[in-house]
Amino acid sequence: MKICGWFLPGAVLAAAAALAAAAPPVDVDVDTTVPIPPAATHHMGREIAQTMHYTGAPWLVRESRQREEDCRLLVEALAIKPGQVLCDMGCGNGFYTLELARRTGPRGTVYAVDVQPEMLHMLAEGLARERVRNVRPVLGTPIDPRLPRGSIDLVLCVDVYHEFSHPGAMLARIHESLKPDGLLVLAEFRGEDPAVPIKPLHKMTKAQVRAELEPVGFRLEREFDRLPWQHLLFFGAPASATPGPR
C-alpha cells in the first residue's frame, strides 16, 4: 500500500500486536536507574493527552490520511537536504520515518524515537522490508529522547508534543540535541478551528504552543499555514537561551 507518496511499514496492520511481536528486535537498552517523576495531568493550563497506544497504529496508516492532512505538503515544507541528521520524535510505526530517510539519503541519518518498543518493532519490520539502512530506532523515556547532543538538524514532532507527559524535561533535552542552526518543528491540529474533527484534547492553538516553548529557550522562526488541519511551526534554539527544567 502506498500513501502520501511513499511506502509505509505494516501496510494494513490488521493485527498490530501480533505484528509487533513478530518483527525484528530493537535495541531497548535504557538506563532504568534514572528516576522518572510522576507525570502531571496539566501543563500551563493545558490538559496533557495520553500517548496513543500501539494497538492504535492502524490509524496512522489510514487510507484517508493524505486527503485529511496533506502529508506530502507537510514533508515538502520541511525542506530537507541530503545528508542532514533528522529525528522523527514519536515516530510510531514509521509513517513519516521512511520518507525522511529517503529525503536525507544514504549520507544522512534519521533517529526514530518512541517510548513504546512495540511501535519500534513495527518500524523495524518496515525498515527491513524496504531495505532502509539510515534509520536508528531509539527507545526513549518520558524525560529523555536519548539523542546525541548538538547533532540534530531537525526534530519533527507530528501530533506528538501535546502527549509529552513531561514537556519541560523533553524540551530541554531536545534543545541540547540540536545543532546551533537546528530546528524543532511541531505539527499540531489547530485548536482555534472547531471544523478540525479532532478531539480538543489532541489540538493546540498557536498561542499555547508559543507560550510553552518560548520561555524554555525556543524561538519561532517561521510558520506554514497551508495544511488542511494542522499548524506547522518551526522553532530555533539559540545557544544564548536557557533551556527549561530537566
N, C-alpha and C positions, 0 to 999 in steps of 0.2 A: 504494500500500500504506500502511496506517495502523497504527502500532504505538505502544504506550504513550500513546495518546490524541492523537497529533499526527502530521502528515505528515512523512516523512523523505526527505532527498535521496537520489537514486540508489537507488530502491526495491529493485530486485533486485541491481544491481551485478554482473551476470554476468561482465562483463569490466572489472574495476576499473581496470586500467592504461589501457585504451582510453578509458574514460570520463574519466579524469583528463586525458588528453592533449587531449580534445575540449572540455573545459569552458572557461568564460571565464577570462582571465588574472587572476592575483593579484599584487598588489604584493609583490615579494620583495626590496626594497631593504634589504639588510643590510650593515652595516659589516664587511667581511671583513678589515679591518686589525686588529681586536681578536683577539688570540690566544686560542684555546680550549685549556686544559690537557688533557692526556691523561685520558681517563675512567678512574676507579677501577673495579675489579671488585667491591669490597665497601665498605660504609659502615656503621660502628658494628656490625660483626659480621654484617651482612646482605648477602647477595649481591644485586647490582643486576641487575634483569632488563633484557633488551634491549627497545628500543622496538618495538612491533608494526609490521611493515612495511605500507605502504599497500595492498599486494595482499591483505592480510587484512581489508580494510574490510568485506566482506560479513558477517563475524562480528558486527560492531557493529549490524547491522540484521536479525539473525536473527529468525525468527518467534517463537522461544521466549523472547526476552529479557524481555518483560513478565512472563511467568509465573515465570521464574527469579529476576529481580532486583526486580520491582515498581517499575518506573521511575516510574510515576505517583506512588507514595507518596514516593519519593525527592524528586521535584520539589516536592511539596506541603510536605515537611518543610523546604525552603529558605525558605519564607515570603517569596517575592519580592514586592516592592511596585512598582507602576507608577512609572516614572521613574528606577529605580535603574541604576547603572552596574555591569555584571557582566563576568566573564571566564570563559569556558569553556576551561580550560587543558588542552592536549592534546585539542583538540576533534575530531580525526579528520575524518570526513566529515559531522559536524554532527548526530549523533544527538540530543544534548541542546541544541545551539545554537539551533535553531529554536524550541523550546519556551521557552527562556529569553528569546528575543527577543519572543515573543508575550506573555509574562507581564510583562515590564518595559514593553512598549508603545512607541509612537512617540516618547515623550519620554525613553525610556531608551536605553541603548547596551549592546551585548554585544561585547566583544573576544574573538574566536575565535582562539586561539593554537595553532599546531602547528609542529613542526620539519620536517615533510615537505611541500613545496609540492604534491605530488600529492594529499594529503589536502585541502588548502585549495582546490585546483581542483574537487574533488568537492563541497565545501561551497559554493563559488561557484555551481556549477550549480544546486544546490538553492535557494539564496537567490534566484537569478534566476527559477526556476520558480515559487516561492511568492511572489515579489514582496516579499521581506523587505528593508527598507532600513535597519534599525537595527543591523546587524551589521558589524563591522570585522574582516575576516580579517587576521591578523598572522603573518608568518613569524618565529618566534622562533629562538633559538640554544640550544644545550645549557646556556649560562650566563646567558641573558638572554631573558625573555619579551617584552621591548620594550613594556612597559606604561607609561602616564603615571604619574608619581609622585603619591601622595596622592589618587588619583582613583577608586579602585575600592571599591564597597560589598561585593562578594562575589566571591571567586575559587573556582571549583568545579573540583576535580580528581577525576574519576571513574576509578578504577583506573589512575591515571597516576603518582602520586608515586613508587611503587616502581620506576618506569622512569627517573626522573631520573638522568642519568649524572653530574651534578654537583649533588647535593642542596643543599649549603651555599650555593653561588652562587645557585641558583634561589630558595631560601627567602629569602635576603637581598633579592633584587630584588622578590619578591612582597611582602615586608614593607614595602618602600619604596612599593609601588604602592597599598597600602590606605589608605583614609580612617581617621581616628582610631578610628571605631567599626566599621571594616570587618572582614570575616571571611574566613578561609581554611577551606574545607570539603573534607574528604577523605572519599571513599568508597573503601574498600579491602576486598577479600574477606577474610573472617575467618580469620586464621592459627591461631586457637585451635580451630577447628572442623574436624575431619577429614571431616565429612559434606559440606562445601562442595567440590564436584567441580572444583576449580581446582588447577593445578599449584602446589606450595608456593612456588615462586619468585615467583609472582604473588599471594601472600597476605601479609598483615601482621597482627600482633597489636596490640591497643590499646597494650600496654606498649611495643612497639617504636616505634609512631608517636609516642607522647608522649616517649620517650627521645630521639628525633631532633629533634622540633620545639621542645620547651620550652627546651632550652639555647640556641637561636638566636633567642629573642625572641617565641615564640608561647605563648599561654596557653589551655588547654582551657576553653571557655565552656560547652559542653553536648554531650550525646551523644544520638543517635537510634538505638534498638536494635530497630526493628520491621521492618527489611528482611530478606528471606529469607536472603541470602548475605553481605551486606556490613555493615561498620561504617560509620556516618556520624558524623564527628567535626567539631565546629565550634570553630575556634581564633581568638581575637582576637590583635591585635598591638599591645600597649601601647606608646605612644610612648617610655616610660621604659626599655623593654627595648632591649638591644643586639643588633642583627641579627648573624647569623653571618658567616662569611667570604664574600667575593665572588670 
